[in-house]
Amino acid sequence: MAVHLFETIGPIATVFLRVAFSAVLLLVATRRHLRRLAWRDAAMLLVFGCVIGAMNMSFYGAIDRIPLGIAVAIEFVGPLGVAAITSRRPTEFLWIGLAVAGLALLTPSIGTDLDPVGVGLALAAGVGWAGWVLLSPRVAEGVGDAGLALAMAVAAVFTLPFELVVGGLARLEPGVLAGAVAVAVFSTALPLSLEYEALRRMTARAYGVIVTMEPVAAALVGVAVLGQALAPNGLLAIAFVTVAAIGVTLTDRRTEAGARGTPQGRDDIATT
């Protein structure tokens, strides 16, 4: 849906409308949780919002130049990189390796004829996604439920100067606005709210592996809804990613249970 908007208003205007409408929706939804912020909260929200804005502009710039599937695959260097950096045990690297292998099997060959700017923007979006993974739990802890809404408002302000430079909003029409609202709800406000809540409850490592279920879900939707055939390597990819997601979840649960079983773990829980 967003790619269709590019033809009328361009990727930057699409990003601005996406984050602006999302900010309004989330601020309305979390208005009861808004409170007076400390300066340290304001600084963290400023950084978080700029990361969200830069990540969205980089990704939309990438899919305007290279195929969507390849851009998404490149972007996964962000969460999977965080998962690798935060891993210590061999089993944790096993789940990451399985997820990477599954993702590679689901992704078309990158080849050598891609727009280098598009590839660079996809990599930048991956760095932004890594920042999202690392900052989300800190914002949630410091600001609470309204943290994402406030950061999205910062992201809208961050993207506005870029939109004013390239233009695009002058070509708005009712159909374009309706499409922008749909993109804001289904690709930003709803999924990012769910991920924001998920990162309050799980490790960055588990998130980085489990999120590779997204292209698996897309492949299954293609089979069930669009009647697309799934090649044998697609079935193997789904098996790899599914096993990795289950494995990292069980590993993290065992680690957490072990920590709670130690005197230090019980002290930490009591303190919390």
C-alpha positions in Angstrom: 0.0 0.0 0.0 2.8 2.4 0.8 4.6 1.7 -2.4 1.5 2.7 -4.3 1.5 6.0 -2.5 5.1 6.6 -3.7 3.8 7.2 -7.2 1.7 10.2 -6.1 3.5 11.8 -3.2 6.9 10.1 -3.0 8.5 8.0 -0.1 9.4 10.9 2.2 5.9 12.4 2.2 4.5 8.8 2.8 6.8 8.4 5.8 5.8 11.8 7.2 2.1 11.0 6.9 2.6 7.5 8.3 4.4 8.7 11.4 2.2 11.8 11.9 -1.1 9.9 11.7 0.4 7.2 13.9 1.5 9.8 16.5 -2.1 11.2 16.6 -3.6 7.8 17.0 -1.2 6.7 19.7 -1.4 9.9 21.6 -5.2 9.6 21.7 -5.0 6.0 22.8 -2.5 6.7 25.6 -3.7 10.1 26.7 -4.5 8.9 30.2 -0.8 7.8 30.6 0.7 11.1 29.7 2.5 12.8 32.6 5.1 15.4 33.3 8.5 14.2 32.0 11.8 14.6 33.6 14.6 16.0 31.5 16.3 12.6 31.2 13.0 11.2 29.8 12.8 14.1 27.2 16.4 13.4 26.0 15.7 9.7 25.6 12.4 10.3 23.8 14.2 12.7 21.5 16.8 10.1 20.5 14.2 7.4 20.2 11.9 9.5 18.0 14.8 10.5 15.7 15.8 6.8 15.4 12.2 5.9 14.4 12.0 8.7 11.9 15.4 7.9 10.3 14.6 4.1 10.2 11.3 4.7 8.4 12.8 7.1 5.9 15.7 4.8 5.2 13.5 1.8 4.7 11.0 3.6 2.4 13.9 5.0 0.4 15.3 1.5 0.0 12.0 -0.1 -1.2 11.7 2.8 -3.7 14.9 1.6 -5.3 15.2 -2.2 -4.7 12.7 -5.1 -4.4 10.8 -5.2 -1.1 11.9 -8.8 -0.2 15.5 -8.0 -0.6 15.2 -4.7 1.3 13.5 -6.6 4.2 16.2 -9.3 4.2 19.0 -6.7 4.4 17.2 -4.8 7.1 17.3 -7.9 9.3 21.0 -7.4 10.0 19.7 -5.0 12.7 17.7 -7.3 15.1 19.9 -10.4 14.3 23.0 -8.3 14.9 21.7 -7.3 18.3 20.8 -11.0 19.0 24.4 -12.0 18.2 26.0 -9.3 20.2 23.9 -10.2 23.3 24.5 -13.9 23.0 27.1 -15.9 25.0 26.2 -19.6 24.9 26.6 -21.9 21.9 22.9 -22.8 21.9 22.0 -19.1 21.5 24.2 -18.9 18.5 22.6 -22.1 17.1 19.2 -20.4 17.1 20.5 -17.3 15.5 22.3 -19.4 12.8 19.1 -21.3 12.1 17.1 -18.1 11.8 19.7 -16.6 9.4 19.7 -19.8 7.3 15.9 -19.8 7.1 15.9 -16.1 6.2 18.4 -16.7 3.4 16.3 -19.6 2.0 13.2 -17.3 1.9 15.0 -14.4 0.2 15.6 -14.0 -3.5 19.2 -13.9 -4.6 20.6 -10.4 -4.0 22.7 -10.5 -7.2 25.0 -7.7 -8.4 22.6 -5.3 -10.3 20.9 -3.7 -7.3 20.9 0.1 -6.8 23.8 0.6 -4.3 21.9 3.6 -2.8 19.0 1.3 -2.1 21.2 -1.3 -0.5 22.8 1.4 1.6 19.5 2.7 2.7 18.3 -0.8 3.7 21.5 -1.3 5.8 20.8 2.1 7.4 17.2 0.9 8.2 18.7 -2.2 9.8 20.9 0.0 12.0 17.8 2.0 12.9 16.0 -1.3 13.7 18.8 -2.3 16.0 18.5 1.1 17.8 14.7 0.5 18.1 15.4 -2.9 19.8 17.9 -1.5 22.3 15.9 1.7 23.1 12.4 0.4 23.3 12.7 -1.3 26.7 14.6 1.7 28.2 11.8 4.1 27.0 9.1 1.7 28.3 10.8 1.5 31.7 11.4 5.3 32.0 8.2 6.7 30.4 5.7 3.9 30.3 2.8 3.2 27.9 2.9 6.7 26.4 6.6 6.4 25.4 6.0 5.2 21.9 3.3 7.8 21.3 5.6 10.6 22.3 8.5 9.2 20.4 6.3 8.9 17.3 5.4 12.6 17.6 9.1 13.4 17.7 9.6 11.3 14.6 6.9 13.3 12.8 8.7 16.5 13.7 12.0 14.9 12.6 10.8 13.9 9.2 8.9 17.2 8.5 12.0 19.2 7.3 12.9 16.4 4.8 9.3 16.5 3.5 9.4 20.3 3.1 12.6 19.9 1.0 11.4 17.2 -1.4 7.7 18.2 -1.4 4.8 15.8 -2.1 2.1 17.0 0.3 0.8 19.4 -2.3 -0.5 16.4 -4.3 -2.7 15.2 -1.5 -6.2 13.9 -2.4 -8.8 11.9 -0.4 -7.7 8.6 -1.7 -4.1 9.3 -0.8 -5.0 10.4 2.7 -7.1 7.2 3.2 -4.2 5.1 2.0 -1.8 7.0 4.4 -4.1 6.4 7.3 -4.3 2.7 6.5 -0.5 2.5 6.3 -0.2 4.4 9.6 -2.6 1.9 11.4 -1.5 -1.4 9.9 2.3 -0.9 9.3 3.1 1.5 12.2 0.7 2.2 15.1 -0.5 -1.4 15.6 2.6 -3.5 14.9 5.0 -1.1 16.6 2.7 -1.0 19.7 2.8 -4.8 19.9 6.6 -4.8 19.4 7.0 -2.1 22.0 5.1 -4.2 24.5 6.9 -7.4 23.5 10.3 -5.8 24.2 9.2 -4.9 27.7 8.8 -8.7 28.3 11.6 -10.4 26.4 15.3 -10.2 25.7 16.6 -8.4 22.6 18.2 -11.8 21.7 14.8 -13.6 21.7 13.2 -10.7 19.8 15.9 -10.7 17.2 15.3 -14.4 16.4 11.5 -14.5 16.7 11.0 -11.5 14.5 12.3 -13.6 11.6 8.9 -15.2 11.7 7.6 -12.1 9.8 8.8 -13.3 6.3 7.6 -16.8 7.2 4.2 -15.4 7.9 4.3 -13.5 4.6 5.1 -16.7 2.7 2.3 -18.6 4.4 -0.2 -15.9 3.6 1.0 -16.1 0.0 0.2 -19.8 0.0 -3.2 -19.6 1.8 -4.6 -16.3 0.4 -2.8 -15.8 -3.0 -2.5 -19.4 -4.0 1.3 -19.1 -4.5 3.3 -22.3 -4.6 5.9 -22.9 -1.9 9.1 -24.5 -3.0 10.9 -27.2 -1.0 13.5 -24.7 0.2 10.6 -22.5 1.5 9.3 -25.4 3.6 12.9 -25.9 4.9 13.2 -22.2 5.7 9.9 -22.2 7.6 11.1 -25.2 9.6 14.5 -23.5 10.4 12.9 -20.3 11.6 10.2 -22.0 13.6 12.7 -24.2 15.4 14.9 -21.2 16.0 12.0 -19.2 17.5 10.9 -22.0 19.7 14.4 -22.8 20.8 15.4 -19.2 21.7 12.2 -18.8 23.7 12.8 -22.0 25.7 16.4 -21.1 26.3 15.5 -17.7 27.6 12.8 -19.2 29.9 15.3 -21.7 31.3 17.9 -18.9 31.9 15.3 -16.8 33.6 14.1 -19.8 35.8 17.7 -20.5 36.7 18.3 -16.9 37.7 15.2 -17.0 39.9 16.5 -20.2 41.6 19.7 -18.6 42.8 19.8 -16.5 46.0 20.9 -13.5 43.9 18.0 -14.0 41.5 15.6 -14.1 44.4 17.1 -10.9 45.8 16.7 -9.2 42.5 13.1 -10.2 42.2 12.4 -9.1 45.7 14.0 -5.7 45.1 12.0 -5.3 41.9 
